[in-house]
Structures are given as C-alpha cells and as structure tokens.
Amino acid sequence: MELINDFSYGLFFWQAFVLIVLIFLLRKFAWKPILDSLNKREQGIQEALESAENARKEMQSLQANNEQMMQEARAERDAMLKEAQDVKKKMIEEASDEAKEKADNIIAKAKESIENEKRSAKKEIRQDVAELSLQIAEKVVKEQLKDKKSNQKLVDNYLEEANFN
C-alpha cells in the first residue's frame, strides 16, 4: 500500500513538474516573442499616428487644398489602423495556433511517458510480490519440516498407501 501511495505522490510530482516546465516554455518561447512584436508594432502605429497628426497640423497652416489633404490623411490613417489591426489579429491567431499545437504535442509526449512509467512500475510491483511470496512459502515449508516425528509419520503413511495401490 505504501508503494502505491509513493507511486501516486511521485506521479503527482512529475505531472506538476511537467506542467510547470510547459508553462515556462510557453512563456519563454511563445508569449514573450509575440508580445514583443506586438509592442513594436503598436509603437510603429503610434509613431504613424503622431506623424499623421503633424501632417494634419501642417495642412491646417496651409489654406490651399486644406480640406482635400485632410481627407486624404484621414483615409490613410484609417487604412493604416485597419491594416495594423488585421496584422495584429492574424499574428495573434497564428501564434495561438502554434502555441496550442506545441502544447498538445508536449502533453501527448508527457502522457506517453507517464504510461510507460506506469507499466514499468506495475511490472516491478509484480516482481516484488512474487519474490515476497516465494520467501514466505520457503519460511512456511521450513517451519513445517522442523518437526521430524510428524514428518516421519506422514512419510510412513504415504509409503503404506503406495504399497497398497
């Protein structure tokens, strides 16, 4: 019973360990690069917005073609925002799909490893039980053979039965 409890605690430990390693790997190799690229893209968008705002202020100072230039700047800004949002969504979806696929692979490998360990532990327990059974049987037989008188009587009885048959 203690062996089974120890095995359960060991299994729990390894499952927890695999989960922590998985979280660490996802954080290091998936989310951090994604967030860094999104932050860079957001900064680029912010710079583009600031640039568009400066251009609008310059257009206000020039009275000639003022309204037409403002409309063009707004259209360009909207297109850039829409494009940036589309790219952001696409990047997030791709990164999420890739992270999910990697996580699924890691989980599948972990499950396979756990099954292998479980089979190995069962085999080892069976061997230990068989060994223990043989040791107990040996001690029981030795204890029964200590009494010579009863053993001699048993042998004599078997010999008599053998002679009659």
C-alpha positions as CSV (number, residue, x, y, z in Angstrom):
1,M,0.0,0.0,0.0
2,E,2.9,2.3,0.8
3,L,4.4,1.6,-2.6
4,I,1.2,2.6,-4.3
5,N,0.9,5.8,-2.2
6,D,4.6,6.6,-3.0
7,F,3.9,6.0,-6.7
8,S,0.9,8.3,-6.6
9,Y,2.9,11.0,-5.0
10,G,5.7,10.5,-7.5
11,L,3.2,10.6,-10.3
12,F,1.7,13.8,-9.0
13,F,5.1,15.3,-8.6
14,W,6.1,14.5,-12.2
15,Q,2.8,15.7,-13.6
16,A,3.2,19.0,-11.7
17,F,6.8,19.3,-12.9
18,V,5.8,18.7,-16.5
19,L,3.0,21.4,-16.2
20,I,5.4,23.9,-14.7
21,V,8.0,23.2,-17.5
22,L,5.3,23.5,-20.1
23,I,4.1,26.9,-18.7
24,F,7.8,28.1,-18.5
25,L,8.4,27.0,-22.1
26,L,5.3,28.6,-23.4
27,R,6.1,31.8,-21.6
28,K,9.7,31.9,-22.9
29,F,9.2,30.8,-26.4
30,A,5.7,31.7,-27.4
31,W,4.2,34.6,-25.5
32,K,7.2,36.8,-24.9
33,P,8.2,37.0,-28.6
34,I,4.6,37.6,-29.6
35,L,4.1,40.4,-27.0
36,D,7.5,42.0,-28.0
37,S,6.5,42.0,-31.7
38,L,3.0,43.4,-30.8
39,N,4.6,46.1,-28.7
40,K,6.9,47.1,-31.5
41,R,4.0,47.1,-34.0
42,E,1.9,49.2,-31.6
43,Q,4.8,51.6,-31.2
44,G,5.1,51.8,-35.0
45,I,1.4,52.5,-35.2
46,Q,1.7,55.2,-32.5
47,E,4.5,56.8,-34.4
48,A,2.5,56.7,-37.6
49,L,-0.4,58.3,-35.8
50,E,1.8,61.1,-34.5
51,S,3.2,61.5,-38.0
52,A,-0.3,61.8,-39.4
53,E,-1.3,64.4,-36.7
54,N,1.8,66.5,-37.5
55,A,0.9,66.4,-41.2
56,R,-2.7,67.5,-40.3
57,K,-1.4,70.5,-38.4
58,E,0.8,71.4,-41.3
59,M,-2.1,71.2,-43.6
60,Q,-4.2,73.5,-41.4
61,S,-1.5,76.1,-41.7
62,L,-1.7,75.9,-45.5
63,Q,-5.0,77.1,-46.6
64,A,-4.8,76.0,-50.2
65,N,-6.2,72.5,-50.7
66,N,-6.7,72.2,-46.9
67,E,-9.9,70.1,-47.0
68,Q,-8.7,67.7,-49.6
69,M,-5.4,67.0,-47.8
70,M,-7.2,66.4,-44.5
71,Q,-9.5,63.8,-46.1
72,E,-6.5,62.0,-47.6
73,A,-4.7,61.9,-44.3
74,R,-7.7,60.6,-42.5
75,A,-8.2,57.9,-45.1
76,E,-4.6,56.9,-44.9
77,R,-4.7,56.8,-41.1
78,D,-7.8,54.7,-41.2
79,A,-6.3,52.3,-43.7
80,M,-3.1,52.0,-41.6
81,L,-5.1,51.3,-38.5
82,K,-7.2,48.8,-40.2
83,E,-4.2,47.1,-41.7
84,A,-2.4,47.2,-38.3
85,Q,-5.4,45.6,-36.6
86,D,-5.7,43.0,-39.3
87,V,-2.0,42.1,-39.0
88,K,-2.3,42.1,-35.2
89,K,-5.3,39.7,-35.3
90,K,-3.5,37.5,-37.8
91,M,-0.3,37.4,-35.7
92,I,-2.2,36.6,-32.6
93,E,-4.2,33.8,-34.3
94,E,-1.1,32.3,-35.8
95,A,0.8,32.4,-32.5
96,S,-2.1,31.0,-30.6
97,D,-2.5,28.1,-33.1
98,E,1.2,27.4,-33.0
99,A,1.3,27.5,-29.2
100,K,-1.7,25.2,-28.9
101,E,-0.1,22.7,-31.3
102,K,3.2,22.7,-29.3
103,A,1.3,22.3,-26.1
104,D,-0.7,19.4,-27.5
105,N,2.5,17.7,-28.6
106,I,4.1,18.2,-25.2
107,I,1.0,16.9,-23.4
108,A,0.9,13.9,-25.7
109,K,4.5,13.1,-25.0
110,A,4.0,13.5,-21.3
111,K,1.0,11.2,-21.3
112,E,3.0,8.6,-23.2
113,S,5.9,8.9,-20.8
114,I,3.5,8.5,-17.8
115,E,2.0,5.4,-19.4
116,N,5.5,3.9,-19.8
117,E,6.4,4.7,-16.2
118,K,3.1,3.2,-15.0
119,R,3.7,0.0,-16.9
120,S,7.3,-0.2,-15.6
121,A,6.1,0.3,-12.0
122,K,3.4,-2.4,-12.3
123,K,5.9,-4.8,-13.6
124,E,8.3,-4.0,-10.8
125,I,5.5,-4.4,-8.2
126,R,4.6,-7.9,-9.7
127,Q,8.2,-9.0,-9.4
128,D,8.4,-7.8,-5.8
129,V,5.1,-9.6,-4.9
130,A,6.3,-12.8,-6.5
131,E,9.7,-12.6,-4.6
132,L,7.9,-11.9,-1.4
133,S,5.5,-14.9,-1.9
134,L,8.4,-17.3,-2.5
135,Q,10.2,-16.1,0.6
136,I,7.0,-16.6,2.7
137,A,6.4,-20.0,1.2
138,E,10.0,-21.0,1.9
139,K,9.7,-20.0,5.6
140,V,6.4,-21.8,5.9
141,V,7.9,-25.1,4.5
142,K,10.9,-24.8,6.7
143,E,8.7,-24.3,9.7
144,Q,6.6,-27.4,8.8
145,L,9.7,-29.6,8.3
146,K,11.1,-28.9,11.8
147,D,9.0,-31.5,13.5
148,K,10.8,-34.8,12.5
149,K,8.3,-37.1,14.2
150,S,5.3,-35.8,12.4
151,N,7.2,-35.7,9.2
152,Q,8.3,-39.3,9.6
153,K,4.8,-40.4,10.4
154,L,3.5,-38.6,7.3
155,V,6.1,-40.3,5.1
156,D,5.3,-43.7,6.6
157,N,1.6,-43.1,5.8
158,Y,2.4,-42.2,2.2
159,L,4.5,-45.3,1.9
160,E,1.8,-47.6,3.2
161,E,-0.7,-46.1,0.8
162,A,1.8,-46.5,-2.0
163,N,2.3,-50.2,-1.2
164,F,-1.5,-50.9,-1.2
165,N,-2.1,-49.2,-4.5
